[in-house]
Amino acid sequence: MSASEIKASYAELADSMHRFERIDRAITGRHRRHRFGDVEGEVLDVACGTGTNFRYLPETVELVGIDISPEMLAKAEATLADLGRDGTLREMDAQDLDFPDDSFDAVISALSTCTFPEPVAALREMDRVCKPEGTIRLVEHGRSDVGPIARFQEWRADAHYEQMGCRWTQEPRDVVEAAGLSIEETSTGLFGTITTFEINPTDE
C-alpha cells in the first residue's frame, strides 16, 4: 500500500484499534515496558497510533508522537488525557520526518515497520533525527519461528495485508540490517513473533 492508502485504511480502523488496545497491551505490554521504560529526555514515538506506548514511558520524558493518520492521533490525544500526561502530537509521514537532524534523545516505535511502504527509509529517518549519543528502540512483529504458527501466518499473509496493510511475515531483523543500523541488543518472544531492538544511532 502507498502512504495515502495506509492513511485511508487507518481512518476506518482507528476506532476498532482503540477498542482493542487493552488486548494489544496484554500481548505486547511487557515487551514495550522492557524496551521503552528507561528512555530519557526528548522522545519521539514514530507511528504512535492510538498512543499505546505512552503508558510505558517515564513521566519525565518530553514526548512527541507522530502518525500519518489524523484519526489515530485523535485517539492518541484521548490516551494522553486519560493518562494525565503532556505531549505533542503531529500528523507526519514516518518516511519523511519534519524534524532537523539529531533532534531527539530517543526514538521509539512499535509494530510499525510492517506497515510502512518503505520501512528501510523510515528506519533511516528515525536514525537521522536521533542524537548520536541517543537510542532507537523498536518492538516489532514478524514470522514465527514455530512451524505451525508460521504456516498459518503464511496462509493468511495476503488477506491480512489486504485488510490491515500489515506484512505479517516480515523478518524485522532483516529490515533493521538493511537500513544499516547497529543493533546493540535484541530479544524475541511470543513464539518468535515479537522481536525487540535497542539500536545505536549512526554518527553520520
PyMOL commands that set and color helices and strands:
alter all, ss='L'
color gray80, all
select helices_A, chain A and resi 3-19+21-36+54-56+70-83+119-129+147-164+172-178
alter helices_A, ss='H'
color red, helices_A
select strands_A, chain A and resi 42-46+62-67+88-91+104-110+130-141+182-189+194-200
alter strands_A, ss='S'
color yellow, strands_A
deselect
rebuild
show_as cartoon
